[in-house]
């Protein structure tokens, strides 16, 4: 296994854009955007100089923008799939929660970067997270749930706040280690609390 790993990271292999993005994602999630330099990213991918990064990205900001775009596009596609598979708002929201908890366990850097790194601080003019296509789709699920009588007659943004306040706070605490087990261990309890906060009785 160790030998396989060594051959994968030999300096003779050409660097890919994806490797740069993966290294940057890990560093941005763990150290923060402002505490990460292009030199850090260069070191993480095993380059001797930063010129190898410039073939893909001219600036650190360009890397962050691409990361955000890729993650949000992927999330938007996943939400489309979820909405196609399920008719009820409760079923759609349950699958979105499943996805977020699975990502927290399997790809924590993605959740850290997506939900808890304030990209508007370093990407001028970027669309607010709640106004991106992925999150507009989640808000529409809330609106439809209210319309269909599954969700209390709340302002849709208030319903979003009640529901995802519980979900996101749990994910933060898992990522920070304040909740010591994997996210999966808490999911059913957290789902019941979050859904209970908005479900029409």
C-alpha positions in Angstrom: 0.0 0.0 0.0 2.8 2.4 0.9 4.6 1.6 -2.3 1.4 2.4 -4.3 1.1 5.7 -2.5 4.7 6.6 -3.4 4.2 6.0 -7.1 1.0 8.1 -7.1 2.9 11.1 -5.8 6.1 10.8 -7.9 7.3 14.2 -9.1 7.4 12.9 -12.7 3.6 12.8 -12.9 2.0 16.0 -14.3 0.1 18.1 -11.8 -3.6 18.4 -12.4 -5.9 21.3 -11.7 -7.9 18.9 -9.4 -4.9 18.3 -7.2 -4.4 22.0 -6.8 -8.1 22.4 -5.9 -8.0 19.5 -3.4 -4.9 20.8 -1.7 -6.3 24.4 -1.5 -9.7 23.1 -0.2 -8.0 21.3 2.7 -5.8 24.3 3.6 -8.7 26.8 3.4 -10.9 24.6 5.5 -8.2 23.9 8.2 -6.2 27.2 8.3 -8.7 29.7 6.7 -8.3 31.5 3.4 -6.2 34.4 4.8 -3.8 32.2 6.6 -3.1 30.1 3.4 -0.6 31.3 0.9 0.1 30.1 -2.6 3.4 28.8 -1.2 1.4 26.6 1.2 -0.6 25.2 -1.7 2.6 24.7 -3.7 4.1 22.7 -0.8 0.9 20.6 -0.3 1.0 19.4 -3.9 4.8 18.8 -3.8 6.0 21.5 -6.2 9.3 23.3 -6.0 7.9 26.7 -7.2 4.5 28.3 -7.4 4.8 28.6 -11.2 3.2 25.2 -11.6 0.1 26.5 -10.0 0.0 29.5 -12.3 -0.7 27.2 -15.3 -4.1 26.7 -13.8 -4.8 29.7 -11.6 -3.4 33.3 -11.6 -4.4 34.0 -8.0 -5.4 32.4 -4.7 -8.8 34.1 -5.1 -9.3 32.4 -8.4 -8.7 29.0 -6.7 -11.3 29.9 -4.0 -13.8 31.0 -6.6 -13.4 27.8 -8.6 -13.7 25.7 -5.5 -16.9 27.5 -4.4 -18.4 27.2 -7.9 -17.6 23.5 -8.2 -19.0 22.6 -4.8 -22.2 24.6 -5.3 -22.7 23.2 -8.8 -22.3 19.7 -7.4 -24.7 20.4 -4.5 -27.3 21.9 -7.0 -27.1 18.7 -9.1 -27.6 16.5 -6.1 -30.6 18.6 -4.9 -32.1 18.2 -8.4 -31.7 14.4 -8.2 -33.3 14.4 -4.7 -36.3 16.5 -5.8 -36.8 14.2 -8.8 -36.8 11.1 -6.6 -39.1 12.4 -3.8 -42.4 14.3 -4.0 -42.9 15.4 -0.4 -40.9 18.2 1.2 -40.2 16.0 4.3 -38.6 13.3 2.0 -36.6 15.9 0.1 -35.3 17.6 3.2 -34.4 14.2 4.8 -32.3 13.3 1.8 -30.6 16.7 1.8 -29.8 16.2 5.5 -28.5 12.7 4.7 -26.2 14.3 2.1 -24.9 17.0 4.5 -24.2 14.5 7.3 -22.5 12.0 4.9 -20.3 14.8 3.5 -19.4 15.9 7.1 -18.1 12.4 7.7 -16.6 11.6 4.3 -15.5 15.0 3.0 -15.4 17.4 6.0 -13.3 20.0 4.2 -16.2 20.5 1.7 -18.7 21.2 4.5 -16.3 23.4 6.4 -15.6 25.4 3.2 -19.2 25.5 2.0 -21.0 26.4 5.2 -18.5 27.9 7.6 -15.8 29.7 5.5 -17.1 33.3 4.8 -16.2 33.4 1.1 -17.9 36.9 0.8 -14.9 38.2 2.8 -12.4 37.4 0.0 -14.5 36.9 -3.1 -15.8 40.5 -3.9 -19.2 40.5 -5.5 -19.9 36.8 -4.9 -23.5 35.8 -4.6 -24.6 35.3 -1.0 -24.8 31.6 -0.2 -28.6 31.7 0.4 -29.1 33.3 -3.1 -27.1 30.6 -5.0 -29.1 28.1 -7.2 -28.6 25.2 -4.7 -29.9 27.1 -1.8 -32.8 28.7 -3.8 -33.9 25.1 -4.5 -33.9 24.3 -0.8 -35.9 27.4 -0.1 -38.4 26.3 -2.8 -38.7 23.0 -1.0 -39.6 24.9 2.2 -42.2 27.0 0.2 -43.8 23.9 -1.3 -43.9 22.2 2.1 -45.8 25.2 3.5 -48.1 25.3 0.5 -48.9 21.5 0.7 -49.5 21.8 4.5 -46.5 19.6 5.5 -44.7 22.6 7.1 -46.2 25.2 9.5 -47.5 28.4 7.9 -44.3 30.2 8.6 -42.3 32.7 6.6 -40.2 30.4 4.4 -37.0 32.0 5.5 -38.0 31.5 9.2 -38.7 27.9 8.5 -35.3 27.6 6.8 -33.7 29.3 9.8 -35.4 26.9 12.4 -34.6 23.8 10.4 -31.0 24.5 9.2 -30.1 26.3 12.4 -30.3 22.9 14.2 -28.7 21.0 11.3 -25.8 23.4 10.8 -25.0 23.9 14.5 -24.7 20.1 14.8 -22.4 19.9 11.9 -20.2 22.7 13.3 -19.9 20.9 16.6 -19.0 17.6 14.9 -16.3 19.3 12.8 -14.9 21.1 15.8 -14.9 17.9 17.9 -17.3 19.3 20.5 -19.6 16.3 19.5 -17.0 13.5 19.6 -18.7 10.9 17.4 -19.2 10.8 13.6 -22.0 12.9 12.2 -23.9 9.8 11.3 -24.3 8.9 15.0 -26.4 12.0 15.6 -28.4 12.2 12.4 -31.6 10.6 13.4 -32.0 12.6 16.6 -31.0 15.8 14.8 -33.5 15.1 12.0 -36.3 14.6 14.5 -35.5 17.9 16.2 -35.1 19.9 13.0 -38.2 18.5 11.3 -40.1 18.8 14.6 -39.3 22.5 14.6 -41.2 23.2 11.3 -43.5 20.2 10.8 -47.2 21.0 10.8 -48.7 18.9 13.7 
